[in-house]
Amino acid sequence: MTTSTILQSVSTDQLTELLTNVFKTQLEDFKKEFTTQTENETLMTREQVLELLQINASTLWHWQNKGRITVYKFANKCYYKRSELMATITPLNK
């Protein structure tokens, strides 16, 4: 069956429903990917990082000075990108 034969045998309502389902599926996939990216790019405060990594302030300070963690400053307040923090976590090889 050729494409033109298939299109001739499909009603307008069926084609509309098919296209709607395809676009709906693609939109849902895009939303999931976008939400994941947005969550990973969240800026975190110093206190949030300390709680997330379960470390004390001096450890965070040392990591910043050694360049292990990048800090962003805005209006005299420090922020950290969640995605960068998660990227610095490496698995332990046994």
DSSP file (Angstrom, degrees, kcal/mol; ACC not computed):
  #  RESIDUE AA STRUCTURE BP1 BP2  ACC     N-H-->O    O-->H-N    N-H-->O    O-->H-N    TCO  KAPPA ALPHA  PHI   PSI    X-CA   Y-CA   Z-CA
    1    1 A M              0   0    0      0, 0.0     2,-0.1     0, 0.0     0, 0.0   0.000 360.0 360.0 360.0 132.1    0.0    0.0    0.0
    2    2 A T     >  -     0   0    0      1,-0.1     4,-2.2     4,-0.0     5,-0.2  -0.404 360.0-107.6 -86.3 166.2    1.4    3.4   -0.9
    3    3 A T  H  > S+     0   0    0      1,-0.2     4,-2.5     2,-0.2     5,-0.2   0.891 119.9  51.8 -61.5 -41.1    1.2    6.5    1.2
    4    4 A S  H  > S+     0   0    0      1,-0.2     4,-1.8     2,-0.2    -1,-0.2   0.872 108.9  51.0 -66.7 -35.5   -1.4    8.1   -1.0
    5    5 A T  H  > S+     0   0    0      2,-0.2     4,-1.4     1,-0.2    -1,-0.2   0.906 111.2  48.2 -66.5 -41.5   -3.6    5.0   -0.8
    6    6 A I  H  X S+     0   0    0     -4,-2.2     4,-0.8     1,-0.2     3,-0.3   0.931 111.5  49.7 -63.8 -45.6   -3.4    5.0    3.0
    7    7 A L  H  < S+     0   0    0     -4,-2.5     3,-0.4     1,-0.2    -1,-0.2   0.845 108.8  52.8 -63.9 -33.6   -4.2    8.6    3.2
    8    8 A Q  H  < S+     0   0    0     -4,-1.8    -1,-0.2     1,-0.2    -2,-0.2   0.824 109.0  49.8 -70.7 -30.0   -7.2    8.2    0.9
    9    9 A S  H  < S+     0   0    0     -4,-1.4     2,-0.4    -3,-0.3    -1,-0.2   0.584  95.7  85.8 -85.5  -9.4   -8.5    5.4    3.2
   10   10 A V  S  < S-     0   0    0     -4,-0.8     2,-0.1    -3,-0.4    -4,-0.0  -0.780  76.3-132.8 -95.0 132.1   -8.2    7.4    6.4
   11   11 A S     >  -     0   0    0     -2,-0.4     4,-2.4     1,-0.1     5,-0.2  -0.326  23.4-109.9 -76.8 165.3  -11.0    9.7    7.3
   12   12 A T  H  > S+     0   0    0      1,-0.2     4,-2.5     2,-0.2     5,-0.2   0.896 119.8  50.9 -61.5 -41.5  -10.5   13.3    8.4
   13   13 A D  H  > S+     0   0    0      2,-0.2     4,-2.4     1,-0.2    -1,-0.2   0.896 110.5  48.9 -64.2 -40.7  -11.5   12.4   12.0
   14   14 A Q  H  > S+     0   0    0      2,-0.2     4,-2.5     1,-0.2    -2,-0.2   0.908 112.3  48.1 -66.0 -41.6   -9.1    9.5   12.1
   15   15 A L  H  X S+     0   0    0     -4,-2.4     4,-2.7     2,-0.2     5,-0.2   0.910 111.6  50.1 -65.1 -42.4   -6.3   11.6   10.7
   16   16 A T  H  X S+     0   0    0     -4,-2.5     4,-2.4     2,-0.2    -2,-0.2   0.921 112.4  47.3 -61.3 -44.7   -7.0   14.4   13.2
   17   17 A E  H  X S+     0   0    0     -4,-2.4     4,-2.4     2,-0.2    -2,-0.2   0.906 112.2  50.1 -64.4 -42.3   -7.0   11.9   16.1
   18   18 A L  H  X S+     0   0    0     -4,-2.5     4,-2.2     2,-0.2    -2,-0.2   0.936 113.0  45.3 -61.6 -48.0   -3.8   10.3   14.9
   19   19 A L  H  X S+     0   0    0     -4,-2.7     4,-2.7     1,-0.2     5,-0.2   0.892 111.6  53.2 -64.3 -39.5   -2.0   13.7   14.6
   20   20 A T  H  X S+     0   0    0     -4,-2.4     4,-2.5    -5,-0.2    -1,-0.2   0.920 110.1  47.7 -61.1 -44.6   -3.4   14.8   18.0
   21   21 A N  H  X S+     0   0    0     -4,-2.4     4,-2.4     2,-0.2    -2,-0.2   0.899 112.0  49.6 -64.7 -41.0   -2.0   11.6   19.6
   22   22 A V  H  X S+     0   0    0     -4,-2.2     4,-2.3     2,-0.2    -2,-0.2   0.946 114.6  43.6 -63.6 -48.1    1.4   12.1   18.0
   23   23 A F  H  X S+     0   0    0     -4,-2.7     4,-2.5     1,-0.2    -2,-0.2   0.882 112.7  53.0 -66.0 -37.6    1.7   15.7   19.0
   24   24 A K  H  X S+     0   0    0     -4,-2.5     4,-2.3    -5,-0.2    -1,-0.2   0.921 110.4  47.4 -63.5 -44.3    0.4   15.0   22.5
   25   25 A T  H  X S+     0   0    0     -4,-2.4     4,-2.2     2,-0.2    -2,-0.2   0.925 113.5  47.2 -62.9 -45.8    3.0   12.2   23.0
   26   26 A Q  H  X S+     0   0    0     -4,-2.3     4,-2.3     1,-0.2    -2,-0.2   0.883 111.5  51.4 -64.8 -38.0    5.9   14.4   21.7
   27   27 A L  H  X S+     0   0    0     -4,-2.5     4,-2.5     2,-0.2    -1,-0.2   0.908 109.4  49.7 -65.5 -41.8    4.7   17.3   23.9
   28   28 A E  H  X S+     0   0    0     -4,-2.3     4,-2.2     2,-0.2    -2,-0.2   0.907 111.0  49.5 -63.9 -41.4    4.7   15.1   27.0
   29   29 A D  H  X S+     0   0    0     -4,-2.2     4,-2.2     2,-0.2    -2,-0.2   0.909 111.4  49.3 -62.3 -42.2    8.2   13.8   26.2
   30   30 A F  H  X S+     0   0    0     -4,-2.3     4,-2.9     1,-0.2    -2,-0.2   0.907 109.6  51.7 -63.5 -42.4    9.4   17.4   25.8
   31   31 A K  H  X S+     0   0    0     -4,-2.5     4,-2.7     2,-0.2     5,-0.2   0.907 109.6  49.7 -61.8 -42.5    7.8   18.4   29.1
   32   32 A K  H  X S+     0   0    0     -4,-2.2     4,-2.1     2,-0.2    -1,-0.2   0.930 114.1  44.7 -62.1 -45.8    9.5   15.6   30.9
   33   33 A E  H  X S+     0   0    0     -4,-2.2     4,-2.3     2,-0.2    -2,-0.2   0.908 114.5  48.7 -65.2 -42.9   12.9   16.4   29.5
   34   34 A F  H  X S+     0   0    0     -4,-2.9     4,-2.6     2,-0.2    -2,-0.2   0.907 110.8  50.5 -64.4 -42.7   12.5   20.2   30.1
   35   35 A T  H  X S+     0   0    0     -4,-2.7     4,-2.5     2,-0.2    -1,-0.2   0.910 110.6  49.7 -62.3 -43.0   11.4   19.6   33.7
   36   36 A T  H  X S+     0   0    0     -4,-2.1     4,-1.9    -5,-0.2    -2,-0.2   0.922 112.7  46.7 -62.0 -45.0   14.4   17.4   34.3
   37   37 A Q  H  X S+     0   0    0     -4,-2.3     4,-1.4     1,-0.2    -2,-0.2   0.898 112.2  50.6 -64.3 -40.7   16.8   20.0   32.8
   38   38 A T  H  < S+     0   0    0     -4,-2.6     3,-0.3     1,-0.2    -2,-0.2   0.910 109.6  50.0 -64.7 -42.9   15.2   22.8   34.8
   39   39 A E  H >< S+     0   0    0     -4,-2.5     3,-1.1     1,-0.2    -1,-0.2   0.890 110.4  50.6 -63.2 -38.8   15.5   20.8   38.1
   40   40 A N  H 3< S+     0   0    0     -4,-1.9    43,-2.0     1,-0.2    -1,-0.2   0.762 107.8  53.0 -71.3 -24.9   19.1   20.2   37.4
   41   41 A E  T 3< S+     0   0    0     -4,-1.4    -1,-0.2    -3,-0.3    -2,-0.2   0.238  79.6 132.7 -94.5  13.4   19.9   23.8   36.7
   42   42 A T    <   -     0   0    0     -3,-1.1    40,-2.5    -5,-0.1     2,-0.4  -0.417  56.7-128.9 -65.7 135.5   18.3   25.0   40.0
   43   43 A L  E     -A   81   0A   0     38,-0.2     2,-0.4    -2,-0.1    38,-0.2  -0.730  26.0-159.3 -85.2 134.7   20.5   27.4   41.9
   44   44 A M  E     -A   80   0A   0     36,-3.2    36,-2.1    -2,-0.4     2,-0.1  -0.879  11.4-125.8-116.7 147.1   21.0   26.4   45.5
   45   45 A T  E  >  -A   79   0A   0     -2,-0.4     4,-2.1    34,-0.2     5,-0.2  -0.345  34.1-102.1 -80.6 169.5   21.9   28.5   48.5
   46   46 A R  H  > S+     0   0    0     32,-0.6     4,-2.4     1,-0.2     5,-0.2   0.909 122.9  51.2 -57.7 -44.8   24.9   27.7   50.7
   47   47 A E  H  > S+     0   0    0      1,-0.2     4,-2.0     2,-0.2    -1,-0.2   0.885 108.4  51.5 -63.4 -39.8   22.6   26.3   53.4
   48   48 A Q  H  > S+     0   0    0      2,-0.2     4,-2.7     1,-0.2    -1,-0.2   0.887 110.3  49.4 -64.7 -38.8   20.8   24.1   50.9
   49   49 A V  H  X S+     0   0    0     -4,-2.1     4,-2.9     2,-0.2     5,-0.3   0.921 108.9  52.0 -66.3 -44.1   24.1   22.7   49.6
   50   50 A L  H  X>S+     0   0    0     -4,-2.4     5,-1.4     1,-0.2     4,-0.9   0.902 114.4  43.6 -58.9 -40.8   25.3   22.0   53.2
   51   51 A E  H  <5S+     0   0    0     -4,-2.0    -2,-0.2     3,-0.2    -1,-0.2   0.911 114.4  49.4 -70.8 -43.0   22.1   20.0   53.8
   52   52 A L  H  <5S+     0   0    0     -4,-2.7    -2,-0.2     1,-0.2    -3,-0.2   0.933 121.3  33.3 -62.2 -47.8   22.2   18.2   50.5
   53   53 A L  H  <5S-     0   0    0     -4,-2.9    -1,-0.2    -5,-0.2    -2,-0.2   0.567 101.8-132.5 -87.1  -9.1   25.8   17.1   50.7
   54   54 A Q  T  <5 +     0   0    0     -4,-0.9     2,-0.3    -5,-0.3    -3,-0.2   0.946  61.3 129.0  53.7  54.1   25.6   16.7   54.5
   55   55 A I      < -     0   0    0     -5,-1.4    -1,-0.2    -6,-0.2     2,-0.2  -0.811  58.1-108.4-127.0 169.1   28.9   18.5   55.0
   56   56 A N     >  -     0   0    0     -2,-0.3     4,-1.8    -3,-0.1     3,-0.4  -0.534  34.6-103.0 -97.1 170.7   29.9   21.4   57.2
   57   57 A A  H  > S+     0   0    0      1,-0.2     4,-2.3     2,-0.2     5,-0.1   0.827 118.1  56.1 -63.0 -34.9   30.7   25.0   56.1
   58   58 A S  H  > S+     0   0    0      2,-0.2     4,-2.4     1,-0.2    -1,-0.2   0.879 106.0  51.2 -68.4 -35.5   34.5   24.6   56.4
   59   59 A T  H  > S+     0   0    0     -3,-0.4     4,-2.5     2,-0.2    -2,-0.2   0.929 110.7  48.6 -64.1 -45.1   34.4   21.6   54.0
   60   60 A L  H  X S+     0   0    0     -4,-1.8     4,-2.2     1,-0.2    -2,-0.2   0.908 110.7  51.3 -60.6 -42.6   32.4   23.6   51.5
   61   61 A W  H  X S+     0   0    0     -4,-2.3     4,-2.3     1,-0.2    -1,-0.2   0.916 110.5  48.3 -61.2 -44.8   34.8   26.5   51.8
   62   62 A H  H  X S+     0   0    0     -4,-2.4     4,-2.0     1,-0.2     6,-0.2   0.909 110.3  51.3 -63.5 -42.4   37.8   24.1   51.2
   63   63 A W  H  X>S+     0   0    0     -4,-2.5     5,-2.1     1,-0.2     6,-1.1   0.888 110.2  50.0 -62.5 -39.0   36.2   22.6   48.2
   64   64 A Q  H ><5S+     0   0    0     -4,-2.2     3,-0.9     1,-0.2    -2,-0.2   0.933 111.1  48.3 -64.0 -45.7   35.5   26.0   46.7
   65   65 A N  H 3<5S+     0   0    0     -4,-2.3    -2,-0.2     1,-0.3    -1,-0.2   0.819 111.6  49.6 -66.6 -31.1   39.1   27.1   47.3
   66   66 A K  H 3<5S-     0   0    0     -4,-2.0    -1,-0.3    -5,-0.2    -2,-0.2   0.557 115.1-117.3 -82.7  -8.5   40.5   23.9   45.7
   67   67 A G  T <<5S+     0   0    0     -3,-0.9    -3,-0.2    -4,-0.6    -2,-0.1   0.598  80.6 123.1  83.7  11.9   38.1   24.4   42.7
   68   68 A R  S   <S+     0   0    0     -5,-2.1     2,-0.4    -6,-0.2    -4,-0.2   0.819  77.9  33.8 -72.9 -30.2   36.1   21.2   43.2
   69   69 A I  S    S-     0   0    0     -6,-1.1     2,-0.4    -9,-0.1    -2,-0.2  -0.990  79.8-137.1-129.0 134.2   32.9   23.2   43.4
   70   70 A T        -     0   0    0     -2,-0.4     2,-0.4    11,-0.1    11,-0.4  -0.755  18.1-158.2 -91.4 133.8   32.1   26.4   41.5
   71   71 A V        -     0   0    0     -2,-0.4     2,-0.4    -7,-0.1     9,-0.2  -0.905   2.4-156.8-112.8 141.0   30.4   29.2   43.4
   72   72 A Y  E     -B   79   0A   0      7,-3.0     7,-3.0    -2,-0.4     2,-0.4  -0.961  10.2-153.8-116.3 132.0   28.3   32.0   41.8
   73   73 A K  E     +B   78   0A   0     -2,-0.4     2,-0.3     5,-0.2     5,-0.2  -0.887  19.0 166.8-112.3 138.0   27.9   35.3   43.6
   74   74 A F  E >  S-B   77   0A   0      3,-2.3     3,-1.0    -2,-0.4    -2,-0.0  -0.942  73.9 -10.6-147.3 123.3   25.0   37.7   43.2
   75   75 A A  T 3  S-     0   0    0     -2,-0.3     3,-0.1     1,-0.3    -1,-0.0   0.914 127.9 -55.2  53.1  49.1   24.3   40.6   45.6
   76   76 A N  T 3  S+     0   0    0      1,-0.2     2,-0.4     0, 0.0    -1,-0.3   0.732 115.6 114.1  58.7  26.2   26.8   39.3   48.1
   77   77 A K  E <   - B   0  74A   0     -3,-1.0    -3,-2.3   -32,-0.0     2,-0.3  -0.985  62.3-129.8-127.3 140.4   25.1   35.9   48.3
   78   78 A C  E     - B   0  73A   0     -2,-0.4   -32,-0.6    -5,-0.2     2,-0.3  -0.689  25.1-177.9 -92.1 138.4   26.6   32.6   47.2
   79   79 A Y  E     -AB  45  72A   0     -7,-3.0    -7,-3.0    -2,-0.3     2,-0.4  -0.948   9.3-159.4-132.2 154.3   24.8   30.2   44.9
   80   80 A Y  E     -A   44   0A   0    -36,-2.1   -36,-3.2    -2,-0.3     2,-0.5  -0.988  22.3-120.5-134.0 141.7   25.6   26.8   43.5
   81   81 A K  E  >  -A   43   0A   0    -11,-0.4     4,-2.1    -2,-0.4     3,-0.2  -0.710  15.2-145.5 -83.5 128.2   24.2   25.0   40.4
   82   82 A R  H  > S+     0   0    0    -40,-2.5     4,-2.6    -2,-0.5     5,-0.2   0.891  98.8  55.8 -59.3 -40.7   22.7   21.7   41.4
   83   83 A S  H  > S+     0   0    0    -43,-2.0     4,-1.6     1,-0.2    -1,-0.2   0.883 108.2  48.1 -62.0 -38.4   23.8   20.0   38.1
   84   84 A E  H  > S+     0   0    0     -3,-0.2     4,-1.2   -44,-0.2    -1,-0.2   0.880 110.8  51.0 -69.8 -37.9   27.4   21.0   38.8
   85   85 A L  H >X S+     0   0    0     -4,-2.1     4,-0.6     1,-0.2     3,-0.5   0.927 111.3  47.5 -63.1 -44.1   27.2   19.6   42.4
   86   86 A M  H >< S+     0   0    0     -4,-2.6     3,-0.6     1,-0.2    -1,-0.2   0.828 107.8  56.9 -67.9 -30.7   25.8   16.4   41.2
   87   87 A A  H 3< S+     0   0    0     -4,-1.6    -1,-0.2     1,-0.2    -2,-0.2   0.763 100.4  58.2 -71.4 -24.7   28.5   16.1   38.5
   88   88 A T  H << S+     0   0    0     -4,-1.2     2,-0.6    -3,-0.5    -1,-0.2   0.661  84.2  95.4 -79.4 -14.9   31.2   16.4   41.1
   89   89 A I    <<  -     0   0    0     -3,-0.6    -3,-0.0    -4,-0.6    -4,-0.0  -0.658  60.7-170.7 -77.9 121.3   29.9   13.3   42.8
   90   90 A T        -     0   0    0     -2,-0.6     2,-0.1     1,-0.0    -2,-0.1  -0.889  24.2-109.1-115.9 145.5   31.9   10.3   41.6
   91   91 A P        -     0   0    0      0, 0.0     2,-0.6     0, 0.0    -1,-0.0  -0.395  32.7-115.6 -70.8 148.3   31.2    6.6   42.2
   92   92 A L        -     0   0    0     -2,-0.1     2,-0.5     2,-0.0     0, 0.0  -0.750  25.5-143.2 -85.8 120.2   33.5    4.7   44.5
   93   93 A N              0   0    0     -2,-0.6    -1,-0.0     1,-0.1     0, 0.0  -0.723 360.0 360.0 -86.8 127.1   35.3    2.0   42.6
   94   94 A K              0   0    0     -2,-0.5    -1,-0.1     0, 0.0    -2,-0.0   0.406 360.0 360.0-104.9 360.0   35.9   -1.2   44.7
